[in-house]
Amino acid sequence: MEATLRQPFNAAQIELLTAMGSLKTESDLRELKLAMSKFFAERADRELQRLMDQGVVNDETIANWEHEHMRTPYGQMP
């Protein structure tokens, strides 16, 4: 029986780990975190715009999200 090794990280994770290895200061880390935050915020904006273009979401839907409470109800045992 042949054993196969499985890489625990995907290509994106390896790339990030490699980039993080070159960070020398806290300032570098903050800069990378900011760049990643911008990346994911832009991605979310594009997806929201796509949903709005398709009519899945509209301004009223977004306004209703302000009042939604989707928290996990901890401490409420039956």
N, CA, C, O and CB atoms as a CASP TS submission, in Angstrom:
PFRMAT TS
TARGET T0000
AUTHOR 0000-0000-0000
METHOD Language model
MODEL 1
PARENT N/A
ATOM      1  N   MET     1       0.853  -1.175   0.000  1.00  0.00           N
ATOM      2  CA  MET     1       0.000   0.000   0.000  1.00  0.00           C
ATOM      3  C   MET     1       0.894   1.233   0.000  1.00  0.00           C
ATOM      4  O   MET     1       1.820   1.356   0.802  1.00  0.00           O
ATOM      5  CB  MET     1      -0.968   0.001   1.225  1.00  0.00           C
ATOM      6  N   GLU     2       0.599   2.111  -0.894  1.00  0.00           N
ATOM      7  CA  GLU     2       1.411   3.310  -1.050  1.00  0.00           C
ATOM      8  C   GLU     2       0.822   4.471  -0.247  1.00  0.00           C
ATOM      9  O   GLU     2      -0.364   4.775  -0.371  1.00  0.00           O
ATOM     10  CB  GLU     2       1.525   3.690  -2.534  1.00  0.00           C
ATOM     11  N   ALA     3       1.632   5.102   0.557  1.00  0.00           N
ATOM     12  CA  ALA     3       1.176   6.261   1.336  1.00  0.00           C
ATOM     13  C   ALA     3       1.277   7.508   0.475  1.00  0.00           C
ATOM     14  O   ALA     3       2.258   7.701  -0.243  1.00  0.00           O
ATOM     15  CB  ALA     3       2.010   6.427   2.644  1.00  0.00           C
ATOM     16  N   THR     4       0.270   8.342   0.551  1.00  0.00           N
ATOM     17  CA  THR     4       0.317   9.601  -0.185  1.00  0.00           C
ATOM     18  C   THR     4       0.380  10.747   0.811  1.00  0.00           C
ATOM     19  O   THR     4      -0.336  10.768   1.812  1.00  0.00           O
ATOM     20  CB  THR     4      -0.914   9.750  -1.127  1.00  0.00           C
ATOM     21  N   LEU     5       1.244  11.686   0.515  1.00  0.00           N
ATOM     22  CA  LEU     5       1.357  12.876   1.355  1.00  0.00           C
ATOM     23  C   LEU     5       0.406  13.930   0.842  1.00  0.00           C
ATOM     24  O   LEU     5       0.323  14.177  -0.361  1.00  0.00           O
ATOM     25  CB  LEU     5       2.807  13.414   1.381  1.00  0.00           C
ATOM     26  N   ARG     6      -0.299  14.540   1.745  1.00  0.00           N
ATOM     27  CA  ARG     6      -1.240  15.591   1.376  1.00  0.00           C
ATOM     28  C   ARG     6      -0.728  16.913   1.913  1.00  0.00           C
ATOM     29  O   ARG     6      -0.425  17.031   3.101  1.00  0.00           O
ATOM     30  CB  ARG     6      -2.665  15.288   1.915  1.00  0.00           C
ATOM     31  N   GLN     7      -0.631  17.894   1.053  1.00  0.00           N
ATOM     32  CA  GLN     7      -0.187  19.227   1.451  1.00  0.00           C
ATOM     33  C   GLN     7      -1.282  19.849   2.308  1.00  0.00           C
ATOM     34  O   GLN     7      -2.430  19.926   1.869  1.00  0.00           O
ATOM     35  CB  GLN     7       0.136  20.124   0.202  1.00  0.00           C
ATOM     36  N   PRO     8      -0.956  20.296   3.527  1.00  0.00           N
ATOM     37  CA  PRO     8      -1.996  20.867   4.395  1.00  0.00           C
ATOM     38  C   PRO     8      -2.455  22.271   3.960  1.00  0.00           C
ATOM     39  O   PRO     8      -3.487  22.755   4.425  1.00  0.00           O
ATOM     40  CB  PRO     8      -1.484  20.927   5.821  1.00  0.00           C
ATOM     41  N   PHE     9      -1.694  22.917   3.077  1.00  0.00           N
ATOM     42  CA  PHE     9      -2.045  24.267   2.648  1.00  0.00           C
ATOM     43  C   PHE     9      -2.292  24.298   1.152  1.00  0.00           C
ATOM     44  O   PHE     9      -1.676  23.554   0.389  1.00  0.00           O
ATOM     45  CB  PHE     9      -0.943  25.261   3.025  1.00  0.00           C
ATOM     46  N   ASN    10      -3.211  25.178   0.740  1.00  0.00           N
ATOM     47  CA  ASN    10      -3.424  25.356  -0.701  1.00  0.00           C
ATOM     48  C   ASN    10      -2.430  26.401  -1.220  1.00  0.00           C
ATOM     49  O   ASN    10      -1.674  26.989  -0.448  1.00  0.00           O
ATOM     50  CB  ASN    10      -4.906  25.790  -1.006  1.00  0.00           C
ATOM     51  N   ALA    11      -2.444  26.617  -2.517  1.00  0.00           N
ATOM     52  CA  ALA    11      -1.470  27.521  -3.138  1.00  0.00           C
ATOM     53  C   ALA    11      -1.558  28.942  -2.580  1.00  0.00           C
ATOM     54  O   ALA    11      -0.531  29.584  -2.364  1.00  0.00           O
ATOM     55  CB  ALA    11      -1.676  27.550  -4.645  1.00  0.00           C
ATOM     56  N   ALA    12      -2.772  29.437  -2.347  1.00  0.00           N
ATOM     57  CA  ALA    12      -2.934  30.799  -1.816  1.00  0.00           C
ATOM     58  C   ALA    12      -2.354  30.908  -0.411  1.00  0.00           C
ATOM     59  O   ALA    12      -1.700  31.896  -0.078  1.00  0.00           O
ATOM     60  CB  ALA    12      -4.420  31.202  -1.804  1.00  0.00           C
ATOM     61  N   GLN    13      -2.597  29.892   0.410  1.00  0.00           N
ATOM     62  CA  GLN    13      -2.078  29.914   1.772  1.00  0.00           C
ATOM     63  C   GLN    13      -0.547  29.887   1.781  1.00  0.00           C
ATOM     64  O   GLN    13       0.090  30.588   2.568  1.00  0.00           O
ATOM     65  CB  GLN    13      -2.633  28.729   2.569  1.00  0.00           C
ATOM     66  N   ILE    14       0.025  29.083   0.912  1.00  0.00           N
ATOM     67  CA  ILE    14       1.484  29.018   0.820  1.00  0.00           C
ATOM     68  C   ILE    14       2.048  30.370   0.387  1.00  0.00           C
ATOM     69  O   ILE    14       3.056  30.831   0.923  1.00  0.00           O
ATOM     70  CB  ILE    14       1.919  27.912  -0.169  1.00  0.00           C
ATOM     71  N   GLU    15       1.392  30.998  -0.583  1.00  0.00           N
ATOM     72  CA  GLU    15       1.840  32.312  -1.057  1.00  0.00           C
ATOM     73  C   GLU    15       1.804  33.337   0.072  1.00  0.00           C
ATOM     74  O   GLU    15       2.739  34.122   0.229  1.00  0.00           O
ATOM     75  CB  GLU    15       0.967  32.790  -2.233  1.00  0.00           C
ATOM     76  N   LEU    16       0.734  33.332   0.853  1.00  0.00           N
ATOM     77  CA  LEU    16       0.632  34.273   1.977  1.00  0.00           C
ATOM     78  C   LEU    16       1.679  33.986   3.043  1.00  0.00           C
ATOM     79  O   LEU    16       2.292  34.909   3.579  1.00  0.00           O
ATOM     80  CB  LEU    16      -0.763  34.213   2.595  1.00  0.00           C
ATOM     81  N   LEU    17       1.885  32.720   3.351  1.00  0.00           N
ATOM     82  CA  LEU    17       2.904  32.377   4.341  1.00  0.00           C
ATOM     83  C   LEU    17       4.292  32.819   3.884  1.00  0.00           C
ATOM     84  O   LEU    17       5.087  33.312   4.685  1.00  0.00           O
ATOM     85  CB  LEU    17       2.897  30.872   4.610  1.00  0.00           C
ATOM     86  N   THR    18       4.576  32.644   2.609  1.00  0.00           N
ATOM     87  CA  THR    18       5.854  33.075   2.059  1.00  0.00           C
ATOM     88  C   THR    18       6.000  34.589   2.176  1.00  0.00           C
ATOM     89  O   THR    18       7.048  35.085   2.590  1.00  0.00           O
ATOM     90  CB  THR    18       5.986  32.636   0.592  1.00  0.00           C
ATOM     91  N   ALA    19       4.951  35.321   1.812  1.00  0.00           N
ATOM     92  CA  ALA    19       4.988  36.785   1.898  1.00  0.00           C
ATOM     93  C   ALA    19       5.144  37.235   3.344  1.00  0.00           C
ATOM     94  O   ALA    19       5.885  38.178   3.625  1.00  0.00           O
ATOM     95  CB  ALA    19       3.714  37.397   1.288  1.00  0.00           C
ATOM     96  N   MET    20       4.462  36.579   4.250  1.00  0.00           N
ATOM     97  CA  MET    20       4.530  36.959   5.654  1.00  0.00           C
ATOM     98  C   MET    20       5.914  36.707   6.240  1.00  0.00           C
ATOM     99  O   MET    20       6.336  37.386   7.176  1.00  0.00           O
ATOM    100  CB  MET    20       3.485  36.202   6.452  1.00  0.00           C
ATOM    101  N   GLY    21       6.611  35.728   5.682  1.00  0.00           N
ATOM    102  CA  GLY    21       7.963  35.439   6.155  1.00  0.00           C
ATOM    103  C   GLY    21       8.935  36.572   5.888  1.00  0.00           C
ATOM    104  O   GLY    21       9.976  36.668   6.537  1.00  0.00           O
ATOM    105  N   SER    22       8.602  37.426   4.940  1.00  0.00           N
ATOM    106  CA  SER    22       9.505  38.539   4.616  1.00  0.00           C
ATOM    107  C   SER    22       9.182  39.809   5.400  1.00  0.00           C
ATOM    108  O   SER    22       9.904  40.800   5.286  1.00  0.00           O
ATOM    109  CB  SER    22       9.446  38.835   3.129  1.00  0.00           C
ATOM    110  N   LEU    23       8.121  39.796   6.184  1.00  0.00           N
ATOM    111  CA  LEU    23       7.750  40.969   6.976  1.00  0.00           C
ATOM    112  C   LEU    23       8.742  41.134   8.120  1.00  0.00           C
ATOM    113  O   LEU    23       9.054  40.182   8.834  1.00  0.00           O
ATOM    114  CB  LEU    23       6.298  40.840   7.520  1.00  0.00           C
ATOM    115  N   LYS    24       9.224  42.341   8.279  1.00  0.00           N
ATOM    116  CA  LYS    24      10.252  42.587   9.296  1.00  0.00           C
ATOM    117  C   LYS    24       9.754  43.434  10.465  1.00  0.00           C
ATOM    118  O   LYS    24      10.325  43.385  11.555  1.00  0.00           O
ATOM    119  CB  LYS    24      11.441  43.265   8.663  1.00  0.00           C
ATOM    120  N   THR    25       8.693  44.209  10.242  1.00  0.00           N
ATOM    121  CA  THR    25       8.237  45.123  11.291  1.00  0.00           C
ATOM    122  C   THR    25       6.730  45.018  11.474  1.00  0.00           C
ATOM    123  O   THR    25       6.019  44.473  10.629  1.00  0.00           O
ATOM    124  CB  THR    25       8.631  46.571  10.958  1.00  0.00           C
ATOM    125  N   GLU    26       6.267  45.546  12.584  1.00  0.00           N
ATOM    126  CA  GLU    26       4.825  45.622  12.837  1.00  0.00           C
ATOM    127  C   GLU    26       4.146  46.485  11.783  1.00  0.00           C
ATOM    128  O   GLU    26       3.001  46.236  11.405  1.00  0.00           O
ATOM    129  CB  GLU    26       4.547  46.185  14.245  1.00  0.00           C
ATOM    130  N   SER    27       4.858  47.495  11.317  1.00  0.00           N
ATOM    131  CA  SER    27       4.335  48.369  10.268  1.00  0.00           C
ATOM    132  C   SER    27       4.088  47.586   8.979  1.00  0.00           C
ATOM    133  O   SER    27       3.077  47.788   8.306  1.00  0.00           O
ATOM    134  CB  SER    27       5.305  49.531  10.005  1.00  0.00           C
ATOM    135  N   ASP    28       5.022  46.690   8.639  1.00  0.00           N
ATOM    136  CA  ASP    28       4.841  45.837   7.461  1.00  0.00           C
ATOM    137  C   ASP    28       3.591  44.974   7.615  1.00  0.00           C
ATOM    138  O   ASP    28       2.812  44.819   6.675  1.00  0.00           O
ATOM    139  CB  ASP    28       6.082  44.945   7.240  1.00  0.00           C
ATOM    140  N   LEU    29       3.411  44.419   8.806  1.00  0.00           N
ATOM    141  CA  LEU    29       2.241  43.576   9.065  1.00  0.00           C
ATOM    142  C   LEU    29       0.950  44.373   8.937  1.00  0.00           C
ATOM    143  O   LEU    29      -0.014  43.900   8.334  1.00  0.00           O
ATOM    144  CB  LEU    29       2.333  42.949  10.459  1.00  0.00           C
ATOM    145  N   ARG    30       0.923  45.581   9.501  1.00  0.00           N
ATOM    146  CA  ARG    30      -0.270  46.430   9.385  1.00  0.00           C
ATOM    147  C   ARG    30      -0.576  46.744   7.926  1.00  0.00           C
ATOM    148  O   ARG    30      -1.736  46.747   7.515  1.00  0.00           O
ATOM    149  CB  ARG    30      -0.083  47.736  10.176  1.00  0.00           C
ATOM    150  N   GLU    31       0.467  47.008   7.146  1.00  0.00           N
ATOM    151  CA  GLU    31       0.303  47.324   5.735  1.00  0.00           C
ATOM    152  C   GLU    31      -0.281  46.128   4.966  1.00  0.00           C
ATOM    153  O   GLU    31      -1.162  46.295   4.122  1.00  0.00           O
ATOM    154  CB  GLU    31       1.652  47.742   5.128  1.00  0.00           C
ATOM    155  N   LEU    32       0.213  44.937   5.264  1.00  0.00           N
ATOM    156  CA  LEU    32      -0.314  43.729   4.616  1.00  0.00           C
ATOM    157  C   LEU    32      -1.764  43.489   5.020  1.00  0.00           C
ATOM    158  O   LEU    32      -2.596  43.142   4.182  1.00  0.00           O
ATOM    159  CB  LEU    32       0.546  42.502   4.976  1.00  0.00           C
ATOM    160  N   LYS    33      -2.065  43.672   6.302  1.00  0.00           N
ATOM    161  CA  LYS    33      -3.436  43.480   6.776  1.00  0.00           C
ATOM    162  C   LYS    33      -4.387  44.475   6.105  1.00  0.00           C
ATOM    163  O   LYS    33      -5.514  44.122   5.758  1.00  0.00           O
ATOM    164  CB  LYS    33      -3.501  43.632   8.311  1.00  0.00           C
ATOM    165  N   LEU    34      -3.939  45.698   5.927  1.00  0.00           N
ATOM    166  CA  LEU    34      -4.754  46.712   5.263  1.00  0.00           C
ATOM    167  C   LEU    34      -5.006  46.326   3.804  1.00  0.00           C
ATOM    168  O   LEU    34      -6.125  46.452   3.308  1.00  0.00           O
ATOM    169  CB  LEU    34      -4.069  48.092   5.341  1.00  0.00           C
ATOM    170  N   ALA    35      -3.968  45.860   3.129  1.00  0.00           N
ATOM    171  CA  ALA    35      -4.118  45.444   1.730  1.00  0.00           C
ATOM    172  C   ALA    35      -5.092  44.276   1.621  1.00  0.00           C
ATOM    173  O   ALA    35      -5.912  44.237   0.703  1.00  0.00           O
ATOM    174  CB  ALA    35      -2.751  45.054   1.129  1.00  0.00           C
ATOM    175  N   MET    36      -5.009  43.330   2.546  1.00  0.00           N
ATOM    176  CA  MET    36      -5.931  42.194   2.517  1.00  0.00           C
ATOM    177  C   MET    36      -7.358  42.638   2.834  1.00  0.00           C
ATOM    178  O   MET    36      -8.311  42.144   2.232  1.00  0.00           O
ATOM    179  CB  MET    36      -5.481  41.115   3.513  1.00  0.00           C
ATOM    180  N   SER    37      -7.504  43.559   3.766  1.00  0.00           N
ATOM    181  CA  SER    37      -8.836  44.080   4.094  1.00  0.00           C
ATOM    182  C   SER    37      -9.461  44.760   2.887  1.00  0.00           C
ATOM    183  O   SER    37     -10.641  44.562   2.597  1.00  0.00           O
ATOM    184  CB  SER    37      -8.759  45.064   5.270  1.00  0.00           C
ATOM    185  N   LYS    38      -8.667  45.565   2.182  1.00  0.00           N
ATOM    186  CA  LYS    38      -9.169  46.233   0.978  1.00  0.00           C
ATOM    187  C   LYS    38      -9.570  45.217  -0.080  1.00  0.00           C
ATOM    188  O   LYS    38     -10.602  45.375  -0.733  1.00  0.00           O
ATOM    189  CB  LYS    38      -8.111  47.190   0.413  1.00  0.00           C
ATOM    190  N   PHE    39      -8.761  44.173  -0.256  1.00  0.00           N
ATOM    191  CA  PHE    39      -9.056  43.133  -1.237  1.00  0.00           C
ATOM    192  C   PHE    39     -10.417  42.503  -0.956  1.00  0.00           C
ATOM    193  O   PHE    39     -11.244  42.387  -1.860  1.00  0.00           O
ATOM    194  CB  PHE    39      -7.957  42.055  -1.230  1.00  0.00           C
ATOM    195  N   PHE    40     -10.658  42.093   0.300  1.00  0.00           N
ATOM    196  CA  PHE    40     -11.914  41.423   0.627  1.00  0.00           C
ATOM    197  C   PHE    40     -13.098  42.388   0.624  1.00  0.00           C
ATOM    198  O   PHE    40     -14.214  41.987   0.294  1.00  0.00           O
ATOM    199  CB  PHE    40     -11.805  40.749   1.982  1.00  0.00           C
ATOM    200  N   ALA    41     -12.874  43.646   0.985  1.00  0.00           N
ATOM    201  CA  ALA    41     -13.950  44.638   0.928  1.00  0.00           C
ATOM    202  C   ALA    41     -14.368  44.886  -0.527  1.00  0.00           C
ATOM    203  O   ALA    41     -15.558  44.976  -0.826  1.00  0.00           O
ATOM    204  CB  ALA    41     -13.503  45.967   1.597  1.00  0.00           C
ATOM    205  N   GLU    42     -13.400  44.992  -1.414  1.00  0.00           N
ATOM    206  CA  GLU    42     -13.722  45.193  -2.835  1.00  0.00           C
ATOM    207  C   GLU    42     -14.443  43.977  -3.405  1.00  0.00           C
ATOM    208  O   GLU    42     -15.353  44.113  -4.223  1.00  0.00           O
ATOM    209  CB  GLU    42     -12.443  45.474  -3.647  1.00  0.00           C
ATOM    210  N   ARG    43     -14.039  42.809  -2.976  1.00  0.00           N
ATOM    211  CA  ARG    43     -14.692  41.574  -3.423  1.00  0.00           C
ATOM    212  C   ARG    43     -16.153  41.539  -2.951  1.00  0.00           C
ATOM    213  O   ARG    43     -17.045  41.173  -3.717  1.00  0.00           O
ATOM    214  CB  ARG    43     -13.924  40.332  -2.893  1.00  0.00           C
ATOM    215  N   ALA    44     -16.391  41.918  -1.699  1.00  0.00           N
ATOM    216  CA  ALA    44     -17.754  41.956  -1.163  1.00  0.00           C
ATOM    217  C   ALA    44     -18.591  42.996  -1.900  1.00  0.00           C
ATOM    218  O   ALA    44     -19.757  42.748  -2.209  1.00  0.00           O
ATOM    219  CB  ALA    44     -17.734  42.261   0.347  1.00  0.00           C
ATOM    220  N   ASP    45     -18.005  44.156  -2.183  1.00  0.00           N
ATOM    221  CA  ASP    45     -18.714  45.200  -2.935  1.00  0.00           C
ATOM    222  C   ASP    45     -19.128  44.711  -4.314  1.00  0.00           C
ATOM    223  O   ASP    45     -20.249  44.965  -4.754  1.00  0.00           O
ATOM    224  CB  ASP    45     -17.839  46.445  -3.071  1.00  0.00           C
ATOM    225  N   ARG    46     -18.224  44.005  -5.002  1.00  0.00           N
ATOM    226  CA  ARG    46     -18.545  43.478  -6.338  1.00  0.00           C
ATOM    227  C   ARG    46     -19.679  42.464  -6.272  1.00  0.00           C
ATOM    228  O   ARG    46     -20.570  42.464  -7.121  1.00  0.00           O
ATOM    229  CB  ARG    46     -17.304  42.831  -6.974  1.00  0.00           C
ATOM    230  N   GLU    47     -19.641  41.601  -5.260  1.00  0.00           N
ATOM    231  CA  GLU    47     -20.696  40.592  -5.126  1.00  0.00           C
ATOM    232  C   GLU    47     -22.030  41.248  -4.794  1.00  0.00           C
ATOM    233  O   GLU    47     -23.062  40.849  -5.335  1.00  0.00           O
ATOM    234  CB  GLU    47     -20.326  39.564  -4.041  1.00  0.00           C
ATOM    235  N   LEU    48     -22.030  42.239  -3.923  1.00  0.00           N
ATOM    236  CA  LEU    48     -23.264  42.948  -3.602  1.00  0.00           C
ATOM    237  C   LEU    48     -23.816  43.639  -4.840  1.00  0.00           C
ATOM    238  O   LEU    48     -25.021  43.604  -5.086  1.00  0.00           O
ATOM    239  CB  LEU    48     -23.025  43.969  -2.481  1.00  0.00           C
ATOM    240  N   GLN    49     -22.950  44.261  -5.611  1.00  0.00           N
ATOM    241  CA  GLN    49     -23.389  44.919  -6.839  1.00  0.00           C
ATOM    242  C   GLN    49     -23.975  43.910  -7.817  1.00  0.00           C
ATOM    243  O   GLN    49     -24.965  44.203  -8.488  1.00  0.00           O
ATOM    244  CB  GLN    49     -22.224  45.670  -7.491  1.00  0.00           C
ATOM    245  N   ARG    50     -23.376  42.728  -7.904  1.00  0.00           N
ATOM    246  CA  ARG    50     -23.887  41.675  -8.780  1.00  0.00           C
ATOM    247  C   ARG    50     -25.286  41.253  -8.345  1.00  0.00           C
ATOM    248  O   ARG    50     -26.180  41.089  -9.174  1.00  0.00           O
ATOM    249  CB  ARG    50     -22.938  40.460  -8.780  1.00  0.00           C
ATOM    250  N   LEU    51     -25.467  41.080  -7.041  1.00  0.00           N
ATOM    251  CA  LEU    51     -26.780  40.699  -6.516  1.00  0.00           C
ATOM    252  C   LEU    51     -27.814  41.795  -6.752  1.00  0.00           C
ATOM    253  O   LEU    51     -28.979  41.510  -7.028  1.00  0.00           O
ATOM    254  CB  LEU    51     -26.685  40.386  -5.023  1.00  0.00           C
ATOM    255  N   MET    52     -27.382  43.044  -6.644  1.00  0.00           N
ATOM    256  CA  MET    52     -28.312  44.152  -6.908  1.00  0.00           C
ATOM    257  C   MET    52     -28.671  44.202  -8.391  1.00  0.00           C
ATOM    258  O   MET    52     -29.829  44.435  -8.739  1.00  0.00           O
ATOM    259  CB  MET    52     -27.697  45.502  -6.460  1.00  0.00           C
ATOM    260  N   ASP    53     -27.692  43.986  -9.265  1.00  0.00           N
ATOM    261  CA  ASP    53     -27.946  43.982 -10.705  1.00  0.00           C
ATOM    262  C   ASP    53     -28.914  42.868 -11.096  1.00  0.00           C
ATOM    263  O   ASP    53     -29.698  43.029 -12.031  1.00  0.00           O
ATOM    264  CB  ASP    53     -26.633  43.828 -11.474  1.00  0.00           C
ATOM    265  N   GLN    54     -28.863  41.744 -10.388  1.00  0.00           N
ATOM    266  CA  GLN    54     -29.739  40.613 -10.676  1.00  0.00           C
ATOM    267  C   GLN    54     -31.108  40.756 -10.007  1.00  0.00           C
ATOM    268  O   GLN    54     -32.006  39.950 -10.249  1.00  0.00           O
ATOM    269  CB  GLN    54     -29.080  39.322 -10.226  1.00  0.00           C
ATOM    270  N   GLY    55     -31.263  41.771  -9.174  1.00  0.00           N
ATOM    271  CA  GLY    55     -32.535  41.981  -8.496  1.00  0.00           C
ATOM    272  C   GLY    55     -32.730  41.119  -7.259  1.00  0.00           C
ATOM    273  O   GLY    55     -33.825  41.081  -6.698  1.00  0.00           O
ATOM    274  N   VAL    56     -31.686  40.431  -6.829  1.00  0.00           N
ATOM    275  CA  VAL    56     -31.777  39.586  -5.641  1.00  0.00           C
ATOM    276  C   VAL    56     -31.809  40.451  -4.381  1.00  0.00           C
ATOM    277  O   VAL    56     -32.481  40.123  -3.403  1.00  0.00           O
ATOM    278  CB  VAL    56     -30.593  38.593  -5.586  1.00  0.00           C
ATOM    279  N   VAL    57     -31.076  41.549  -4.423  1.00  0.00           N
ATOM    280  CA  VAL    57     -30.962  42.481  -3.297  1.00  0.00           C
ATOM    281  C   VAL    57     -31.293  43.870  -3.815  1.00  0.00           C
ATOM    282  O   VAL    57     -30.945  44.228  -4.941  1.00  0.00           O
ATOM    283  CB  VAL    57     -29.526  42.443  -2.649  1.00  0.00           C
ATOM    284  N   ASN    58     -31.976  44.653  -2.970  1.00  0.00           N
ATOM    285  CA  ASN    58     -32.239  46.050  -3.322  1.00  0.00           C
ATOM    286  C   ASN    58     -32.007  46.924  -2.089  1.00  0.00           C
ATOM    287  O   ASN    58     -31.623  46.424  -1.031  1.00  0.00           O
ATOM    288  CB  ASN    58     -33.697  46.228  -3.867  1.00  0.00           C
ATOM    289  N   ASP    59     -32.240  48.215  -2.228  1.00  0.00           N
ATOM    290  CA  ASP    59     -31.992  49.136  -1.107  1.00  0.00           C
ATOM    291  C   ASP    59     -32.837  48.780   0.108  1.00  0.00           C
ATOM    292  O   ASP    59     -32.385  48.926   1.244  1.00  0.00           O
ATOM    293  CB  ASP    59     -32.278  50.579  -1.528  1.00  0.00           C
ATOM    294  N   GLU    60     -34.061  48.315  -0.126  1.00  0.00           N
ATOM    295  CA  GLU    60     -34.942  47.936   0.988  1.00  0.00           C
ATOM    296  C   GLU    60     -34.372  46.728   1.738  1.00  0.00           C
ATOM    297  O   GLU    60     -34.406  46.684   2.967  1.00  0.00           O
ATOM    298  CB  GLU    60     -36.368  47.617   0.469  1.00  0.00           C
ATOM    299  N   THR    61     -33.849  45.755   0.994  1.00  0.00           N
ATOM    300  CA  THR    61     -33.229  44.579   1.616  1.00  0.00           C
ATOM    301  C   THR    61     -32.086  45.003   2.513  1.00  0.00           C
ATOM    302  O   THR    61     -31.969  44.542   3.649  1.00  0.00           O
ATOM    303  CB  THR    61     -32.727  43.592   0.547  1.00  0.00           C
ATOM    304  N   ILE    62     -31.249  45.877   2.001  1.00  0.00           N
ATOM    305  CA  ILE    62     -30.091  46.347   2.772  1.00  0.00           C
ATOM    306  C   ILE    62     -30.544  47.102   4.014  1.00  0.00           C
ATOM    307  O   ILE    62     -29.963  46.937   5.087  1.00  0.00           O
ATOM    308  CB  ILE    62     -29.187  47.247   1.905  1.00  0.00           C
ATOM    309  N   ALA    63     -31.572  47.925   3.877  1.00  0.00           N
ATOM    310  CA  ALA    63     -32.103  48.657   5.028  1.00  0.00           C
ATOM    311  C   ALA    63     -32.649  47.686   6.076  1.00  0.00           C
ATOM    312  O   ALA    63     -32.506  47.932   7.273  1.00  0.00           O
ATOM    313  CB  ALA    63     -33.207  49.639   4.581  1.00  0.00           C
ATOM    314  N   ASN    64     -33.270  46.591   5.644  1.00  0.00           N
ATOM    315  CA  ASN    64     -33.807  45.598   6.584  1.00  0.00           C
ATOM    316  C   ASN    64     -32.698  44.861   7.326  1.00  0.00           C
ATOM    317  O   ASN    64     -32.894  44.432   8.463  1.00  0.00           O
ATOM    318  CB  ASN    64     -34.684  44.593   5.844  1.00  0.00           C
ATOM    319  N   TRP    65     -31.532  44.710   6.692  1.00  0.00           N
ATOM    320  CA  TRP    65     -30.409  44.039   7.360  1.00  0.00           C
ATOM    321  C   TRP    65     -29.999  44.770   8.629  1.00  0.00           C
ATOM    322  O   TRP    65     -29.489  44.159   9.568  1.00  0.00           O
ATOM    323  CB  TRP    65     -29.211  43.934   6.416  1.00  0.00           C
ATOM    324  N   GLU    66     -30.221  46.065   8.655  1.00  0.00           N
ATOM    325  CA  GLU    66     -29.843  46.862   9.829  1.00  0.00           C
ATOM    326  C   GLU    66     -30.571  46.385  11.086  1.00  0.00           C
ATOM    327  O   GLU    66     -30.063  46.535  12.197  1.00  0.00           O
ATOM    328  CB  GLU    66     -30.145  48.346   9.584  1.00  0.00           C
ATOM    329  N   HIS    67     -31.753  45.813  10.905  1.00  0.00           N
ATOM    330  CA  HIS    67     -32.581  45.421  12.047  1.00  0.00           C
ATOM    331  C   HIS    67     -32.577  43.919  12.301  1.00  0.00           C
ATOM    332  O   HIS    67     -33.239  43.450  13.227  1.00  0.00           O
ATOM    333  CB  HIS    67     -33.997  45.885  11.832  1.00  0.00           C
ATOM    334  N   GLU    68     -31.841  43.156  11.495  1.00  0.00           N
ATOM    335  CA  GLU    68     -31.776  41.710  11.684  1.00  0.00           C
ATOM    336  C   GLU    68     -30.869  41.366  12.851  1.00  0.00           C
ATOM    337  O   GLU    68     -29.851  42.016  13.085  1.00  0.00           O
ATOM    338  CB  GLU    68     -31.284  41.019  10.410  1.00  0.00           C
ATOM    339  N   HIS    69     -31.261  40.331  13.573  1.00  0.00           N
ATOM    340  CA  HIS    69     -30.448  39.816  14.672  1.00  0.00           C
ATOM    341  C   HIS    69     -30.210  38.346  14.377  1.00  0.00           C
ATOM    342  O   HIS    69     -31.088  37.508  14.582  1.00  0.00           O
ATOM    343  CB  HIS    69     -31.145  40.027  16.079  1.00  0.00           C
ATOM    344  N   MET    70     -29.020  38.042  13.898  1.00  0.00           N
ATOM    345  CA  MET    70     -28.718  36.669  13.500  1.00  0.00           C
ATOM    346  C   MET    70     -27.664  36.064  14.429  1.00  0.00           C
ATOM    347  O   MET    70     -26.817  35.280  14.000  1.00  0.00           O
ATOM    348  CB  MET    70     -28.232  36.625  12.034  1.00  0.00           C
ATOM    349  N   ARG    71     -27.730  36.432  15.680  1.00  0.00           N
ATOM    350  CA  ARG    71     -26.757  35.922  16.646  1.00  0.00           C
ATOM    351  C   ARG    71     -27.135  34.504  17.069  1.00  0.00           C
ATOM    352  O   ARG    71     -28.303  34.119  17.028  1.00  0.00           O
ATOM    353  CB  ARG    71     -26.673  36.851  17.883  1.00  0.00           C
ATOM    354  N   THR    72     -26.130  33.743  17.472  1.00  0.00           N
ATOM    355  CA  THR    72     -26.377  32.408  17.993  1.00  0.00           C
ATOM    356  C   THR    72     -26.924  32.560  19.398  1.00  0.00           C
ATOM    357  O   THR    72     -26.325  33.260  20.214  1.00  0.00           O
ATOM    358  CB  THR    72     -25.082  31.532  17.977  1.00  0.00           C
ATOM    359  N   PRO    73     -28.050  31.920  19.704  1.00  0.00           N
ATOM    360  CA  PRO    73     -28.670  32.071  21.025  1.00  0.00           C
ATOM    361  C   PRO    73     -27.991  31.202  22.073  1.00  0.00           C
ATOM    362  O   PRO    73     -28.502  30.134  22.411  1.00  0.00           O
ATOM    363  CB  PRO    73     -30.151  31.725  20.955  1.00  0.00           C
ATOM    364  N   TYR    74     -26.856  31.636  22.590  1.00  0.00           N
ATOM    365  CA  TYR    74     -26.142  30.882  23.613  1.00  0.00           C
ATOM    366  C   TYR    74     -26.889  30.953  24.934  1.00  0.00           C
ATOM    367  O   TYR    74     -27.559  31.944  25.226  1.00  0.00           O
ATOM    368  CB  TYR    74     -24.710  31.410  23.778  1.00  0.00           C
ATOM    369  N   GLY    75     -26.773  29.918  25.715  1.00  0.00           N
ATOM    370  CA  GLY    75     -27.344  29.932  27.057  1.00  0.00           C
ATOM    371  C   GLY    75     -28.824  29.642  27.109  1.00  0.00           C
ATOM    372  O   GLY    75     -29.417  29.694  28.186  1.00  0.00           O
ATOM    373  N   GLN    76     -29.433  29.343  25.995  1.00  0.00           N
ATOM    374  CA  GLN    76     -30.873  29.036  26.005  1.00  0.00           C
ATOM    375  C   GLN    76     -31.040  27.530  25.832  1.00  0.00           C
ATOM    376  O   GLN    76     -31.121  27.020  24.714  1.00  0.00           O
ATOM    377  CB  GLN    76     -31.639  29.822  24.870  1.00  0.00           C
ATOM    378  N   MET    77     -31.088  26.849  26.938  1.00  0.00           N
ATOM    379  CA  MET    77     -31.217  25.399  26.905  1.00  0.00           C
ATOM    380  C   MET    77     -32.691  25.022  26.919  1.00  0.00           C
ATOM    381  O   MET    77     -33.475  25.624  27.653  1.00  0.00           O
ATOM    382  CB  MET    77     -30.475  24.750  28.096  1.00  0.00           C
ATOM    383  N   PRO    78     -33.074  24.049  26.129  1.00  0.00           N
ATOM    384  CA  PRO    78     -34.491  23.616  26.113  1.00  0.00           C
ATOM    385  C   PRO    78     -34.900  22.931  27.378  1.00  0.00           C
ATOM    386  O   PRO    78     -36.051  22.515  27.510  1.00  0.00           O
ATOM    387  CB  PRO    78     -34.749  22.691  24.959  1.00  0.00           C
TER
END
